[in-house]
């Protein structure tokens, strides 16, 4: 779902990318600014209970995540460095979103179960991309799983949007529980895939 929205946003972002390039803005600057905005929103708005506002701000920058890539292609500056920077900063953004929820539930939200689930999503969500990156570093593939980054972001932001709009907090608790399970399953899927490839090599 989120990937489809990003595809539409890429079309919308093309003229904006051209204007920013003419103004001298670099793709890396856009990447860093977008990540900083997500981190700031997640760590200030979520912990203070402003779930709706936080979700809206984060969603804008998540959906415009393709802007830096569009700028890089238009300027002919696509590079391994840009891809590395974007992927690395994505980890900061993801961690900040779940960390913000951890702070909220263990603070103003007063829900230890939901806080523990958000923490589980934070930890497991960092292992999912690591498993794939490590597999690729060893010359294998692990592009498999039921909980890719886009899926996890869409689910958690949908949950914060719904609860921020007035639905009971249990809705977000259930979503976090499902995300934690899906992330764990994805890790197992990737480990199993790599184990199979390693066995074939041996």
PyMOL commands that set and color helices and strands:
alter all, ss='L'
color gray80, all
select helices_A, chain A and resi 2-22+27-46+51-63+67-75+80-105+112-137+149-164+170-201
alter helices_A, ss='H'
color red, helices_A
deselect
rebuild
show_as cartoon
